[in-house]
């Protein structure tokens, strides 16, 4: 039942980029707030909310456009719009007189932070958070976090769960909520405040849920690996507690977040690259590899992924940004991605097919825990579906180039032999590195003409037949969400420990 529910949710959100999902979520919250205010459920002027949203979004959009031209940077309108929508939900909706100027100022500070408060072309702070911190210090205008009300809470949580699921950052958000709840309950309080009233206020009338779901998870300013994400969440959750203070200074939600942003920057690999296309070529039936030269050296571990931003015209619902697991090895000196194309395809992938050496593209957010274990004696199983072979190509090429022999069995599922990508690398590894490779051809009527191939599916019978020592191995699975979930279920039914199963970050085809 749970698997069916999660599959239903994933099918709903996988056809849309996480940035578009977040945009629609924020717009929905604003519309709901306007409706509640109109009928008296919330004590705000609905017209003021609408005007504030329009001013903030437009100001962020136009200021970002101007700054992008001044700094000769690719324009990403999605990012500016999202910042404007977030600001709408956290700054007081009073677009009159001095408050109107405040809306313009906070928009300008948010956008400017992305270009000025940077190191190695990478901004450090969440734009909305740093903007309201600066306005609190300067014009003494603070964020009210008015979205944090009991009426809005169910909608914040429902949409927030979808965002967290899309980003695969559930453990981080859960850690944050647990720590801030415990800190609110047990940190010593002044003025004789009661534990239950503190908790009630934290749950029903605070910034905690919106901050956790929307701003804590923001990929550009949060850590890129799970362990660091847990520490980051705990730090922000602790500082968010209303009793937390440094001397006589009590922190605010935005201050808690930017302190967390500093931790994330200091402990992470925050590079932003502007790669140039070196070549593109076909690697399988509907798949191609894109090799890029980079403007600076990139140190990463085989199996990690990056976000690629490709501005283009007539953008569809899936946006201008996409995650790709790197198919290249750190030993190759180029950045490579393997991409499967569909008909009809997204505007992003259509634009990707047309790129040349003059195309502006940005690669950032190097991340991922889907990497080889440090212990070279661990026995491994790689299970790949289709273009899900890319992280394994990265790992295997790295092992070949560094002459590291490991006990690895690779099960690679493809619709036909023509859909097998990187066969040259895989065969080299089989012969030189003794990697036991089996190609599983699943397409109906597909014929087998090459060795080490079988017709069928990667199911329990096949796994038990070809991996007799499966309880002594670590399984790595990469492919579509449905394929990954299915293999996980099979391995669980076979009795493989969950700790011995690793899955690739694969945010759908969006």
TORNU-429223 format. One line per 10 residues: their letters; for each residue x, y, z of C-alpha. Coordinates in steps of 0.25 Angstrom, whole numbers, plus 2048, in hexadecimal, padded with zeros to 3 digits. Example, Ala and Ser with C-alpha at 12.3 -4.5 7.8 and 13.67 -1.06 7.14 Angstrom:
<pts>
as> 831:7EE:81F ~ 837:7FC:81D .
</pts>
This chain:
<pts>
xxxxxxxxxx> 800:800:800 ~ 80B:80A:804 ~ 813:806:7F7 ~ 807:809:7EF ~ 805:816:7F5 ~ 813:81B:7F4 ~ 813:816:7E5 ~ 806:81E:7E3 ~ 80D:82B:7E9 ~ 81A:829:7E1 .
xxxxxxxxxx> 812:827:7D4 ~ 80B:834:7D7 ~ 818:83C:7DA ~ 822:835:7D1 ~ 81D:83C:7C4 ~ 820:84A:7CA ~ 82D:850:7CE ~ 82E:853:7DD ~ 82F:862:7DA ~ 822:862:7D3 .
xxxxxxxxxx> 81C:859:7DE ~ 821:863:7E8 ~ 81C:86F:7E0 ~ 80E:869:7DF ~ 80E:865:7EE ~ 811:874:7F2 ~ 807:87A:7E9 ~ 7FD:870:7EE ~ 800:875:7FD ~ 7FF:883:7F9 .
xxxxxxxxxx> 7F1:881:7F2 ~ 7EC:879:7FE ~ 7F1:884:807 ~ 7E9:88E:7FF ~ 7DD:886:7FF ~ 7DE:884:80F ~ 7E0:893:810 ~ 7D4:896:808 ~ 7CB:88E:810 ~ 7D1:892:81E .
xxxxxxxxxx> 7D8:885:821 ~ 7E5:88D:821 ~ 7E7:89B:826 ~ 7ED:8A1:819 ~ 7E9:8AA:80E ~ 7E7:8A1:802 ~ 7EA:8AC:7F8 ~ 7F7:8B0:7FF ~ 7FC:8A1:7FE ~ 7F9:8A1:7EF .
xxxxxxxxxx> 800:8AE:7ED ~ 80C:8AA:7F6 ~ 80D:89E:7EE ~ 80D:8A5:7E1 ~ 817:8B0:7E5 ~ 821:8A6:7EB ~ 820:89C:7DF ~ 822:8A7:7D5 ~ 82D:8AE:7DD ~ 835:8A2:7DF .
xxxxxxxxxx> 833:89E:7D0 ~ 837:8AB:7CA ~ 843:8AE:7D4 ~ 848:8A0:7D2 ~ 847:8A2:7C3 ~ 84F:8AF:7C4 ~ 85A:8A9:7CD ~ 85B:89D:7C4 ~ 85F:8A6:7B8 ~ 868:8AE:7C1 .
xxxxxxxxxx> 870:8A2:7C6 ~ 86F:89B:7B8 ~ 868:88F:7BF ~ 85D:886:7B9 ~ 84F:88B:7BC ~ 847:881:7C5 ~ 839:887:7C6 ~ 834:87B:7CE ~ 83D:87E:7DA ~ 839:88D:7DB .
xxxxxxxxxx> 82A:88A:7DA ~ 82C:87F:7E5 ~ 833:88A:7EE ~ 828:894:7EC ~ 81D:889:7F0 ~ 825:885:7FC ~ 826:894:800 ~ 817:896:7FE ~ 815:88B:809 ~ 81F:890:813 .
xxxxxxxxxx> 81E:8A0:813 ~ 813:8A8:818 ~ 808:8AA:80C ~ 807:8B9:80D ~ 80A:8BF:800 ~ 808:8CD:803 ~ 811:8D9:806 ~ 81E:8D6:80C ~ 81A:8C7:80C ~ 81A:8C7:7FD .
xxxxxxxxxx> 828:8CC:7FD ~ 82C:8C1:806 ~ 826:8B7:7FC ~ 82F:8BC:7F1 ~ 83B:8BD:7FB ~ 83A:8AF:800 ~ 838:8AA:7F1 ~ 845:8B1:7ED ~ 84D:8AC:7F9 ~ 848:89D:7F6 .
xxxxxxxxxx> 84C:89E:7E8 ~ 859:8A5:7EA ~ 85E:89B:7F5 ~ 85E:891:7E9 ~ 869:899:7E2 ~ 870:8A0:7ED ~ 870:897:7F9 ~ 878:88C:7F1 ~ 884:884:7F1 ~ 889:87D:7E5 .
xxxxxxxxxx> 87C:882:7DE ~ 874:87A:7E8 ~ 86A:882:7F1 ~ 86B:87E:800 ~ 85E:883:806 ~ 84F:880:803 ~ 84B:88D:7FC ~ 83E:88F:803 ~ 844:88C:810 ~ 850:895:80F .
xxxxxxxxxx> 848:8A0:809 ~ 83E:8A1:815 ~ 84A:8A0:81F ~ 850:8AC:818 ~ 843:8B4:818 ~ 842:8B1:827 ~ 850:8B7:829 ~ 84E:8C3:820 ~ 840:8C9:81F ~ 83C:8C0:82B .
xxxxxxxxxx> 831:8B9:823 ~ 830:8AB:827 ~ 82A:89E:821 ~ 81C:89B:828 ~ 81C:88C:822 ~ 80D:88E:821 ~ 80B:881:819 ~ 80D:87A:827 ~ 7FF:87A:82B ~ 7F6:86E:830 .
xxxxxxxxxx> 7ED:871:824 ~ 7F8:86F:81A ~ 7FF:864:821 ~ 7F8:858:81A ~ 7FB:85E:80C ~ 80A:861:810 ~ 80C:852:814 ~ 805:84C:809 ~ 80C:853:7FE ~ 819:853:806 .
xxxxxxxxxx> 819:843:807 ~ 818:843:7F7 ~ 824:84D:7F7 ~ 82C:844:800 ~ 828:838:7F9 ~ 82D:83E:7EC ~ 83A:842:7F2 ~ 83C:835:7FA ~ 83F:83D:806 ~ 836:837:810 .
xxxxxxxxxx> 840:833:81A ~ 845:842:81A ~ 837:848:81C ~ 833:83E:827 ~ 840:840:82F ~ 83E:84F:82E ~ 830:84E:833 ~ 834:844:83E ~ 83F:84D:843 ~ 837:85A:843 .
xxxxxxxxxx> 82C:853:84A ~ 835:84D:855 ~ 83C:85B:856 ~ 82F:862:858 ~ 82B:859:862 ~ 837:857:86B ~ 840:864:869 ~ 83E:86C:876 ~ 834:878:873 ~ 833:885:87A .
xxxxxxxxxx> 827:88C:87F ~ 821:87F:884 ~ 81B:87A:877 ~ 815:86C:877 ~ 81B:860:86F ~ 80D:85D:869 ~ 80A:86B:864 ~ 818:86C:85E ~ 816:85F:856 ~ 808:864:852 .
xxxxxxxxxx> 80D:871:84D ~ 819:86A:846 ~ 80F:860:83F ~ 803:869:83B ~ 809:877:83A ~ 818:877:836 ~ 821:877:82A ~ 826:869:82D ~ 81E:861:823 ~ 81F:86B:817 .
xxxxxxxxxx> 82E:86D:81B ~ 831:85E:81B ~ 82A:85A:80E ~ 82D:866:806 ~ 839:86D:80A ~ 841:863:812 ~ 841:85A:806 ~ 845:864:7FB ~ 850:85C:7F4 ~ 85A:868:7F1 .
xxxxxxxxxx> 85C:86C:7FF ~ 85B:85E:807 ~ 865:853:808 ~ 866:848:7FD ~ 868:83C:804 ~ 85E:835:80E ~ 867:835:81B ~ 86A:844:819 ~ 85B:847:816 ~ 858:841:824 .
xxxxxxxxxx> 861:849:82B ~ 85D:856:823 ~ 84E:853:827 ~ 852:851:836 ~ 859:85E:836 ~ 84E:866:830 ~ 844:85E:838 ~ 84B:862:845 ~ 84D:870:842 ~ 83F:872:83E .
xxxxxxxxxx> 839:86F:84C ~ 833:87C:852 ~ 83C:87A:85E ~ 849:879:857 ~ 851:885:859 ~ 860:88A:859 ~ 861:893:864 ~ 855:89D:864 ~ 853:89A:855 ~ 848:891:851 .
xxxxxxxxxx> 849:88B:843 ~ 83E:88C:839 ~ 83A:881:82E ~ 842:888:823 ~ 84E:88A:82C ~ 84E:87B:830 ~ 84D:877:821 ~ 859:880:81D ~ 861:87A:828 ~ 85E:86D:822 .
xxxxxxxxxx> 862:872:814 ~ 86F:876:819 ~ 871:868:81F ~ 86D:862:812 ~ 877:86A:80A ~ 882:867:813 ~ 880:858:812 ~ 87C:857:804 ~ 881:857:7F6 ~ 87A:864:7F1 .
xxxxxxxxxx> 87F:865:7E2 ~ 878:86B:7D7 ~ 87E:868:7C9 ~ 87B:86D:7BB ~ 87F:861:7B3 ~ 881:862:7A4 ~ 87C:857:79B ~ 888:84E:796 ~ 880:844:78E ~ 873:83C:78E .
xxxxxxxxxx> 870:82E:789 ~ 867:823:789 ~ 869:818:793 ~ 85D:80F:791 ~ 84F:80F:78A ~ 849:81C:790 ~ 855:820:798 ~ 860:82A:796 ~ 86C:82E:79E ~ 870:83D:7A0 .
xxxxxxxxxx> 87F:83F:7A3 ~ 882:84D:7A9 ~ 88F:855:7AB ~ 88F:85C:7B8 ~ 894:86A:7BC ~ 89A:865:7C9 ~ 89F:857:7CF ~ 893:84F:7D5 ~ 896:845:7E0 ~ 88B:83B:7E2 .
xxxxxxxxxx> 888:82D:7E5 ~ 884:823:7DB ~ 874:821:7DB ~ 871:830:7E0 ~ 868:839:7D8 ~ 867:848:7D4 ~ 85C:851:7D1 ~ 85C:857:7C3 ~ 856:864:7BF ~ 853:867:7B0 .
xxxxxxxxxx> 84B:873:7AD ~ 842:872:7A1 ~ 836:877:79A ~ 827:873:79C ~ 82B:86B:7A9 ~ 821:860:7AC ~ 81C:85B:7BA ~ 829:854:7BC ~ 831:861:7BD ~ 83F:865:7BA .
xxxxxxxxxx> 847:85C:7C4 ~ 849:84E:7C5 ~ 851:844:7CD ~ 85B:83A:7C6 ~ 864:830:7CC ~ 872:832:7C7 ~ 876:826:7BE ~ 884:82B:7BD ~ 88F:826:7C7 ~ 897:831:7CE .
xxxxxxxxxx> 8A3:82B:7C7 ~ 89E:830:7B9 ~ 8A0:83F:7BA ~ 892:841:7B4 ~ 884:842:7B9 ~ 87B:838:7B3 ~ 86C:835:7B4 ~ 864:82A:7AD ~ 856:82E:7A9 ~ 84A:826:7A4 .
xxxxxxxxxx> 841:82D:79B ~ 832:82B:799 ~ 827:82E:78F ~ 821:838:792 ~ 82C:83D:79A ~ 82D:849:7A3 ~ 832:857:79E ~ 83E:855:7A7 ~ 843:849:7A0 ~ 83F:84F:792 .
xxxxxxxxxx> 848:85A:796 ~ 853:851:79B ~ 853:84A:78E ~ 856:857:787 ~ 861:85C:78F ~ 86E:860:78A ~ 87B:866:78F ~ 875:874:790 ~ 869:86F:798 ~ 868:875:7A6 .
xxxxxxxxxx> 867:86A:7B0 ~ 869:869:7C0 ~ 86D:85D:7C8 ~ 86C:85E:7D7 ~ 867:857:7E4 ~ 871:84B:7E3 ~ 86B:841:7EC ~ 867:833:7F0 ~ 86A:827:7F9 ~ 869:81C:7EE .
xxxxxxxxxx> 878:81A:7EE ~ 881:80E:7EF ~ 884:809:7FE ~ 891:80D:804 ~ 894:7FE:807 ~ 899:7F8:7FA ~ 896:7EA:7FF ~ 887:7EC:7FF ~ 880:7E3:7F5 ~ 877:7EB:7ED .
xxxxxxxxxx> 86B:7EA:7E3 ~ 868:7F4:7D9 ~ 859:7F4:7D4 ~ 857:7FE:7C8 ~ 84A:800:7C0 ~ 84C:808:7B2 ~ 853:815:7B4 ~ 855:812:7C3 ~ 862:80C:7BF ~ 869:81A:7BF .
xxxxxxxxxx> 86D:819:7CE ~ 873:80B:7CC ~ 87A:810:7BF ~ 881:81B:7C8 ~ 885:811:7D3 ~ 88A:806:7C9 ~ 892:810:7C1 ~ 898:815:7CE ~ 89C:807:7D2 ~ 8A2:804:7C4 .
xxxxxxxxxx> 8AA:811:7C4 ~ 8AF:80F:7D2 ~ 8B1:800:7D1 ~ 8A8:7FC:7DD ~ 8A2:7EE:7DC ~ 896:7EC:7E4 ~ 88C:7E1:7E5 ~ 880:7E6:7DD ~ 874:7E0:7D6 ~ 86D:7E9:7CC .
xxxxxxxxxx> 85F:7E6:7C8 ~ 85B:7EF:7BC ~ 84C:7EF:7B7 ~ 849:7F5:7AA ~ 83E:7F4:7A0 ~ 847:7EF:795 ~ 856:7ED:792 ~ 855:7FA:78B ~ 851:801:797 ~ 85E:7FD:79F .
xxxxxxxxxx> 866:809:7A2 ~ 875:809:7A4 ~ 877:7FA:7A0 ~ 885:7FD:79C ~ 889:802:7AB ~ 881:7F7:7B1 ~ 888:7EC:7A8 ~ 895:7F2:7AB ~ 892:7F1:7BA ~ 88D:7E3:7B9 .
xxxxxxxxxx> 89A:7DE:7B2 ~ 8A4:7E6:7B9 ~ 89E:7E8:7C7 ~ 896:7DB:7C8 ~ 889:7E2:7CA ~ 87E:7D8:7C8 ~ 874:7DE:7BE ~ 867:7D9:7BA ~ 85E:7E0:7B0 ~ 84F:7DE:7B2 .
xxxxxxxxxx> 847:7E1:7A6 ~ 839:7E3:7AA ~ 832:7E8:79D ~ 828:7DE:797 ~ 82D:7D8:78B ~ 83B:7DD:78D ~ 845:7D4:788 ~ 853:7D1:78E ~ 85F:7D0:785 ~ 86A:7D3:78F .
xxxxxxxxxx> 870:7CB:79B ~ 86D:7CE:7AA ~ 85F:7D1:7A6 ~ 851:7CB:7AA ~ 843:7CE:7A7 ~ 83A:7D2:7B2 ~ 838:7DB:7BE ~ 841:7DE:7CA ~ 838:7D6:7D4 ~ 83A:7CE:7E1 .
xxxxxxxxxx> 83D:7C1:7D9 ~ 848:7C8:7D0 ~ 84E:7CF:7DC ~ 84F:7C1:7E4 ~ 855:7BA:7D8 ~ 860:7C4:7D4 ~ 863:7C9:7E2 ~ 863:7BD:7EC ~ 86B:7C5:7F7 ~ 861:7D0:7F6 .
xxxxxxxxxx> 860:7D2:806 ~ 86F:7D5:806 ~ 86E:7E0:7FC ~ 86A:7EF:7FB ~ 860:7F2:7F0 ~ 860:7FF:7E8 ~ 854:802:7E0 ~ 852:80D:7D5 ~ 847:80F:7CB ~ 839:814:7CA .
xxxxxxxxxx> 832:816:7D8 ~ 828:80A:7D5 ~ 834:801:7D2 ~ 83C:805:7DE ~ 82F:803:7E7 ~ 82D:7F5:7E1 ~ 83B:7F0:7E3 ~ 83B:7F5:7F1 ~ 82E:7EE:7F4 ~ 834:7E1:7EE .
xxxxxxxxxx> 841:7E2:7F6 ~ 839:7E5:802 ~ 830:7D8:800 ~ 83D:7D0:7FE ~ 842:7D5:80B ~ 84D:7DF:807 ~ 84F:7E9:812 ~ 84A:7F7:80F ~ 858:7FC:813 ~ 85E:7F4:808 .
xxxxxxxxxx> 855:7FB:7FD ~ 859:808:7F7 ~ 851:810:7ED ~ 855:81B:7E4 ~ 84F:829:7E5 ~ 845:828:7D9 ~ 83B:834:7D9 ~ 833:82E:7CD ~ 833:832:7BF ~ 830:841:7C2 .
</pts>
